[in-house]
Amino acid sequence: MRPEKGGMLEFLQQLDAKATKLTSYHGNDSPQGHPGEGQGQGQKAEGQRTSDDDATTEMETMIQNLQEKKKQLKQKLCTGPKQVFGSLENKKLRRFKVKTEADRACVRRATDYIKQRKAEELKKAYSFAGISMARVSESCVSVTWGTFYSGQYRETYQAHINISNSLKIDQHTLPTILPLEELSSAHLNADLKRFLWAVGDHLNAYVSRREQLEQAKMAHPDLLQTEVEASAGFDFLKLTLTAQRQQFNTTLVYKGGLNTRPTTVEIQDDDQAAEETTGRIKEAFLTKSLPEALTDIATYLNSSL
């Protein structure tokens, strides 16, 4: 039996309800025979009582198991990290009355332990997002961002952050299209975690746009017969769609640096194609990844032109 969408509290309520139901069923008297019935019916009743006793024993065991599971779950809810360490937060530690040197040492160990646990959890969270950190020297920390596309690992980028006074980027391998100065000014010293996540988001968006274009070229050489013009950050593309001797000069703009689908689509064609055709092309680019959009566009153009 697993917790449903409501979480642990709802799960405990389910256990309570089931235990109550079983207890209620156990409390019902078993049917009794009517006076004057024969010996056969007596034996049948005796067999029924034996069966009922076995069922009762089984239900009692089930109830005990449910109650024990409920007890264990309640204990987990009351002894999670937040409950165990909640009273040892830094603000409360400052108000803790230290009466002896032993108390002082205990508080210091507790504080160090909490900081270590928080650092480990933060490092683990970053690692899941492809971010890793390592100390290079007393005044420098190295940060590495891994990039991914379609669940596949791509390349890494690195930056050295000077931590001697105010934080600043010493050197890095980040692409020049990244708005590093803007992100550093806004977040580096105000919220380091936000800065690391923002850089990672920009990098993965950049890699996504680049990989989408490469996949589109490989999957649709007939549709993309001419060279595609692309900016350094792959946030501005000019491509010509060719189908049934008709060409559509298309411009895709990805505004903001974080978008993996174009925010603006402009289409020009010599034959003044029907508005429905250009509308279908725009909709495909705006709502799907580049390879998927070209697949839909190729199917539509080859069937309608």
Kinemage of the C-alpha trace (Angstrom):
@kinemage 1
@onewidth
@group {chain A} dominant
@subgroup {mainchain}
@vectorlist {calphas} color= white
{ca met a 1} P 0.000 0.000 0.000
{ca arg a 2} L 1.617 3.268 -1.084
{ca pro a 3} L 0.875 6.913 -0.267
{ca glu a 4} L -1.457 8.530 -2.779
{ca lys a 5} L -1.323 12.077 -4.096
{ca gly a 6} L -2.304 13.559 -0.750
{ca gly a 7} L 1.022 12.592 0.833
{ca met a 8} L 1.891 10.944 4.147
{ca leu a 9} L -0.958 12.505 6.156
{ca glu a 10} L -3.567 11.178 3.757
{ca phe a 11} L -1.844 7.799 3.816
{ca leu a 12} L -2.096 7.690 7.616
{ca gln a 13} L -5.796 8.522 7.330
{ca gln a 14} L -6.220 5.614 4.902
{ca leu a 15} L -4.531 3.264 7.371
{ca asp a 16} L -6.806 4.532 10.158
{ca ala a 17} L -9.901 3.983 8.024
{ca lys a 18} L -8.853 0.482 7.030
{ca ala a 19} L -8.009 -0.506 10.599
{ca thr a 20} L -11.366 0.874 11.820
{ca lys a 21} L -13.205 -1.034 9.124
{ca leu a 22} L -11.492 -4.302 10.011
{ca thr a 23} L -12.065 -3.749 13.735
{ca ser a 24} L -15.754 -3.033 13.069
{ca tyr a 25} L -16.082 -6.198 11.027
{ca his a 26} L -14.368 -8.205 13.762
{ca gly a 27} L -16.796 -6.861 16.344
{ca asn a 28} L -19.873 -8.252 14.464
{ca asp a 29} L -21.329 -11.407 15.989
{ca ser a 30} L -21.328 -14.441 13.758
{ca pro a 31} L -24.751 -15.830 12.782
{ca gln a 32} L -26.257 -18.206 15.336
{ca gly a 33} L -28.362 -21.284 14.676
{ca his a 34} L -32.073 -21.294 15.485
{ca pro a 35} L -33.370 -23.477 18.311
{ca gly a 36} L -34.555 -26.892 17.269
{ca glu a 37} L -32.133 -27.345 14.399
{ca gly a 38} L -30.616 -30.801 13.882
{ca gln a 39} L -27.191 -32.200 14.624
{ca gly a 40} L -26.051 -31.615 11.013
{ca gln a 41} L -26.749 -27.959 11.301
{ca gly a 42} L -24.873 -27.890 14.618
{ca gln a 43} L -21.832 -29.416 13.005
{ca lys a 44} L -22.106 -26.932 10.157
{ca ala a 45} L -22.290 -24.075 12.648
{ca glu a 46} L -19.246 -25.474 14.462
{ca gly a 47} L -17.325 -25.538 11.181
{ca gln a 48} L -18.470 -21.999 10.449
{ca arg a 49} L -17.220 -20.836 13.875
{ca thr a 50} L -13.829 -22.439 13.219
{ca ser a 51} L -13.633 -20.676 9.880
{ca asp a 52} L -14.697 -17.426 11.517
{ca asp a 53} L -12.011 -17.864 14.199
{ca asp a 54} L -9.356 -18.289 11.508
{ca ala a 55} L -10.610 -15.210 9.694
{ca thr a 56} L -10.675 -13.278 12.956
{ca thr a 57} L -7.075 -14.228 13.712
{ca glu a 58} L -6.036 -13.164 10.224
{ca met a 59} L -7.841 -9.839 10.580
{ca glu a 60} L -6.279 -9.195 13.973
{ca thr a 61} L -2.841 -9.775 12.480
{ca met a 62} L -3.656 -7.427 9.612
{ca ile a 63} L -4.863 -4.744 12.022
{ca gln a 64} L -1.697 -5.043 14.092
{ca asn a 65} L 0.445 -4.743 10.958
{ca leu a 66} L -1.455 -1.652 9.824
{ca gln a 67} L -1.184 -0.036 13.236
{ca glu a 68} L 2.542 -0.784 13.365
{ca lys a 69} L 3.038 0.694 9.896
{ca lys a 70} L 1.065 3.763 10.951
{ca lys a 71} L 3.280 4.120 14.015
{ca gln a 72} L 6.438 3.845 11.916
{ca leu a 73} L 5.192 6.428 9.418
{ca lys a 74} L 4.281 8.865 12.178
{ca gln a 75} L 7.719 8.381 13.675
{ca lys a 76} L 9.330 9.156 10.307
{ca leu a 77} L 7.238 12.304 9.971
{ca cys a 78} L 8.307 13.451 13.411
{ca thr a 79} L 11.981 12.587 13.062
{ca gly a 80} L 12.815 13.919 9.583
{ca pro a 81} L 15.818 16.216 9.062
{ca lys a 82} L 13.729 19.353 9.492
{ca gln a 83} L 12.351 18.152 12.830
{ca val a 84} L 15.677 16.791 14.103
{ca phe a 85} L 17.757 19.805 13.145
{ca gly a 86} L 15.068 22.469 13.246
{ca ser a 87} L 15.926 23.432 16.823
{ca leu a 88} L 19.594 23.761 15.924
{ca glu a 89} L 19.310 26.468 13.263
{ca asn a 90} L 21.876 29.253 13.497
{ca lys a 91} L 19.368 31.837 14.780
{ca lys a 92} L 18.284 29.543 17.594
{ca leu a 93} L 21.844 28.545 18.378
{ca arg a 94} L 22.621 32.206 19.076
{ca arg a 95} L 19.917 32.209 21.755
{ca phe a 96} L 21.091 28.917 23.245
{ca lys a 97} L 22.424 29.452 26.765
{ca val a 98} L 25.916 28.021 27.026
{ca lys a 99} L 26.584 27.244 30.676
{ca thr a 100} L 29.671 25.046 30.421
{ca glu a 101} L 32.551 24.412 28.045
{ca ala a 102} L 30.941 21.073 27.243
{ca asp a 103} L 27.815 22.927 26.095
{ca arg a 104} L 29.936 25.228 23.965
{ca ala a 105} L 31.690 22.285 22.295
{ca cys a 106} L 28.370 20.529 21.731
{ca val a 107} L 26.839 23.589 20.070
{ca arg a 108} L 29.920 24.062 17.905
{ca arg a 109} L 29.824 20.437 16.744
{ca ala a 110} L 26.108 20.708 16.005
{ca thr a 111} L 26.628 23.899 13.987
{ca asp a 112} L 29.500 22.391 12.008
{ca tyr a 113} L 27.454 19.277 11.330
{ca ile a 114} L 24.486 21.284 10.054
{ca lys a 115} L 26.723 23.341 7.756
{ca gln a 116} L 28.337 20.168 6.440
{ca arg a 117} L 24.978 18.541 5.776
{ca lys a 118} L 23.680 21.638 3.990
{ca ala a 119} L 26.833 21.803 1.870
{ca glu a 120} L 26.508 18.117 0.952
{ca glu a 121} L 22.833 18.483 0.017
{ca leu a 122} L 23.597 21.595 -2.050
{ca lys a 123} L 26.431 19.814 -3.841
{ca lys a 124} L 24.172 16.824 -4.547
{ca ala a 125} L 21.413 19.070 -5.919
{ca tyr a 126} L 23.905 20.810 -8.190
{ca ser a 127} L 25.332 17.509 -9.421
{ca phe a 128} L 21.874 16.432 -10.600
{ca ala a 129} L 21.718 19.651 -12.633
{ca gly a 130} L 25.169 19.053 -14.121
{ca ile a 131} L 26.978 21.552 -11.880
{ca ser a 132} L 30.063 20.560 -9.894
{ca met a 133} L 32.397 22.615 -7.703
{ca ala a 134} L 35.949 22.125 -6.489
{ca arg a 135} L 38.323 24.337 -4.496
{ca val a 136} L 41.386 25.349 -6.512
{ca ser a 137} L 43.016 27.444 -3.795
{ca glu a 138} L 42.112 29.347 -0.638
{ca ser a 139} L 40.753 32.185 -2.775
{ca cys a 140} L 39.440 30.344 -5.835
{ca val a 141} L 36.663 27.862 -6.550
{ca ser a 142} L 36.268 26.081 -9.878
{ca val a 143} L 32.726 25.557 -11.198
{ca thr a 144} L 31.952 23.163 -14.054
{ca trp a 145} L 28.657 23.101 -15.954
{ca gly a 146} L 27.710 19.994 -17.906
{ca thr a 147} L 25.279 20.407 -20.798
{ca phe a 148} L 22.643 17.972 -22.040
{ca tyr a 149} L 20.302 17.576 -24.981
{ca ser a 150} L 17.563 14.951 -25.329
{ca gly a 151} L 18.928 13.152 -22.291
{ca gln a 152} L 22.398 12.892 -23.831
{ca tyr a 153} L 25.501 14.450 -22.300
{ca arg a 154} L 27.259 17.083 -24.429
{ca glu a 155} L 30.244 19.262 -23.476
{ca thr a 156} L 31.283 21.007 -20.255
{ca tyr a 157} L 32.136 24.642 -19.533
{ca gln a 158} L 34.210 25.936 -16.646
{ca ala a 159} L 34.751 29.133 -14.685
{ca his a 160} L 37.063 30.091 -11.804
{ca ile a 161} L 35.371 32.243 -9.165
{ca asn a 162} L 37.565 34.393 -6.922
{ca ile a 163} L 36.153 34.323 -3.383
{ca ser a 164} L 38.798 36.354 -1.528
{ca asn a 165} L 36.605 39.448 -1.119
{ca ser a 166} L 33.591 40.053 -3.322
{ca leu a 167} L 32.984 37.241 -5.799
{ca lys a 168} L 34.204 37.703 -9.363
{ca ile a 169} L 34.988 35.562 -12.396
{ca asp a 170} L 38.739 35.193 -12.937
{ca gln a 171} L 38.773 33.044 -16.078
{ca his a 172} L 36.332 30.821 -17.923
{ca thr a 173} L 35.586 28.745 -21.016
{ca leu a 174} L 31.969 29.919 -21.306
{ca pro a 175} L 30.763 30.843 -24.821
{ca thr a 176} L 31.018 34.536 -25.691
{ca ile a 177} L 27.306 34.703 -26.504
{ca leu a 178} L 26.453 34.136 -22.832
{ca pro a 179} L 25.426 37.407 -21.074
{ca leu a 180} L 28.030 36.743 -18.377
{ca glu a 181} L 28.539 40.346 -17.261
{ca glu a 182} L 24.810 40.877 -16.931
{ca leu a 183} L 24.328 37.664 -14.937
{ca ser a 184} L 27.348 38.385 -12.724
{ca ser a 185} L 26.193 41.916 -11.955
{ca ala a 186} L 22.678 40.761 -11.122
{ca his a 187} L 23.324 37.560 -9.142
{ca leu a 188} L 26.976 36.635 -8.464
{ca asn a 189} L 27.341 38.482 -5.150
{ca ala a 190} L 23.644 38.702 -4.329
{ca asp a 191} L 22.703 35.028 -4.783
{ca leu a 192} L 25.418 32.600 -5.887
{ca lys a 193} L 22.991 29.703 -6.290
{ca arg a 194} L 20.797 31.749 -8.613
{ca phe a 195} L 23.869 32.763 -10.639
{ca leu a 196} L 24.967 29.124 -11.088
{ca trp a 197} L 21.487 28.027 -12.152
{ca ala a 198} L 21.101 30.982 -14.543
{ca val a 199} L 24.396 30.214 -16.290
{ca gly a 200} L 23.396 26.548 -16.587
{ca asp a 201} L 20.002 27.458 -18.065
{ca his a 202} L 21.606 29.704 -20.707
{ca leu a 203} L 24.178 27.039 -21.609
{ca asn a 204} L 21.600 24.276 -22.045
{ca ala a 205} L 19.341 26.546 -24.128
{ca tyr a 206} L 22.312 27.408 -26.365
{ca val a 207} L 23.256 23.736 -26.784
{ca ser a 208} L 19.618 22.815 -27.487
{ca arg a 209} L 19.298 25.364 -30.305
{ca arg a 210} L 22.599 24.234 -31.829
{ca glu a 211} L 21.752 20.521 -31.668
{ca gln a 212} L 18.246 21.096 -33.060
{ca leu a 213} L 19.724 22.790 -36.113
{ca glu a 214} L 22.233 19.979 -36.679
{ca gln a 215} L 19.522 17.330 -36.416
{ca ala a 216} L 17.248 19.307 -38.735
{ca lys a 217} L 19.961 19.498 -41.417
{ca met a 218} L 20.592 15.759 -41.228
{ca ala a 219} L 16.895 14.779 -41.197
{ca his a 220} L 15.629 17.149 -43.932
{ca pro a 221} L 18.248 17.728 -46.666
{ca asp a 222} L 15.505 17.933 -49.334
{ca leu a 223} L 13.660 20.672 -47.480
{ca leu a 224} L 16.840 22.582 -46.532
{ca gln a 225} L 18.627 22.539 -49.886
{ca thr a 226} L 20.468 25.826 -49.277
{ca glu a 227} L 22.869 26.720 -46.468
{ca val a 228} L 21.283 27.880 -43.225
{ca glu a 229} L 22.540 31.211 -41.838
{ca ala a 230} L 22.930 31.132 -38.065
{ca ser a 231} L 24.188 33.578 -35.436
{ca ala a 232} L 26.907 32.574 -32.964
{ca gly a 233} L 24.318 31.787 -30.309
{ca phe a 234} L 21.926 30.077 -32.760
{ca asp a 235} L 19.269 32.539 -31.663
{ca phe a 236} L 18.841 33.972 -35.175
{ca leu a 237} L 18.356 31.621 -38.144
{ca lys a 238} L 17.682 32.301 -41.833
{ca leu a 239} L 16.671 29.261 -43.848
{ca thr a 240} L 14.979 28.539 -47.151
{ca leu a 241} L 12.343 25.811 -47.315
{ca thr a 242} L 12.075 24.166 -50.735
{ca ala a 243} L 9.095 21.977 -51.656
{ca gln a 244} L 7.447 21.289 -55.029
{ca arg a 245} L 9.572 23.981 -56.735
{ca gln a 246} L 8.311 26.584 -54.292
{ca gln a 247} L 10.555 28.350 -51.795
{ca phe a 248} L 9.792 29.915 -48.419
{ca asn a 249} L 12.449 32.282 -47.062
{ca thr a 250} L 12.093 31.963 -43.318
{ca thr a 251} L 13.637 33.906 -40.430
{ca leu a 252} L 13.550 32.522 -36.894
{ca val a 253} L 14.345 34.692 -33.867
{ca tyr a 254} L 14.871 33.241 -30.369
{ca lys a 255} L 14.551 36.200 -28.008
{ca gly a 256} L 16.055 36.281 -24.511
{ca gly a 257} L 18.748 33.609 -24.711
{ca leu a 258} L 16.722 31.034 -22.772
{ca asn a 259} L 14.261 30.039 -25.490
{ca thr a 260} L 14.642 26.766 -27.361
{ca arg a 261} L 11.791 27.567 -29.751
{ca pro a 262} L 11.577 30.718 -31.850
{ca thr a 263} L 9.615 33.637 -30.469
{ca thr a 264} L 9.220 35.276 -33.889
{ca val a 265} L 8.775 33.672 -37.322
{ca glu a 266} L 8.816 35.656 -40.578
{ca ile a 267} L 8.091 34.023 -43.969
{ca gln a 268} L 8.496 35.399 -47.477
{ca asp a 269} L 7.757 33.607 -50.751
{ca asp a 270} L 7.811 34.690 -54.401
{ca asp a 271} L 4.459 33.170 -55.361
{ca gln a 272} L 2.503 34.674 -52.481
{ca ala a 273} L 1.418 31.346 -51.012
{ca ala a 274} L -1.937 31.020 -49.371
{ca glu a 275} L -2.239 32.499 -45.908
{ca glu a 276} L -3.206 29.058 -44.607
{ca thr a 277} L 0.123 27.629 -45.806
{ca thr a 278} L 2.275 30.302 -44.173
{ca gly a 279} L 0.141 30.024 -41.042
{ca arg a 280} L 0.756 26.288 -40.806
{ca ile a 281} L 4.502 26.809 -41.240
{ca lys a 282} L 4.618 29.471 -38.507
{ca glu a 283} L 2.578 27.363 -36.112
{ca ala a 284} L 4.907 24.386 -36.562
{ca phe a 285} L 8.025 26.470 -35.814
{ca leu a 286} L 6.453 28.153 -32.773
{ca thr a 287} L 5.116 24.987 -31.125
{ca lys a 288} L 7.648 22.251 -31.912
{ca ser a 289} L 11.375 21.636 -31.856
{ca leu a 290} L 13.117 22.461 -35.126
{ca pro a 291} L 13.434 18.844 -36.406
{ca glu a 292} L 9.808 18.058 -35.492
{ca ala a 293} L 8.579 21.304 -37.068
{ca leu a 294} L 10.355 20.548 -40.352
{ca thr a 295} L 8.881 17.030 -40.385
{ca asp a 296} L 5.362 18.465 -40.094
{ca ile a 297} L 6.080 21.199 -42.641
{ca ala a 298} L 7.523 18.735 -45.191
{ca thr a 299} L 4.492 16.454 -44.854
{ca tyr a 300} L 2.069 19.359 -45.228
{ca leu a 301} L 3.821 21.039 -48.186
{ca asn a 302} L 4.271 17.794 -50.147
{ca ser a 303} L 0.594 16.953 -49.748
{ca ser a 304} L -0.894 20.413 -50.367
{ca leu a 305} L 1.276 22.014 -53.077
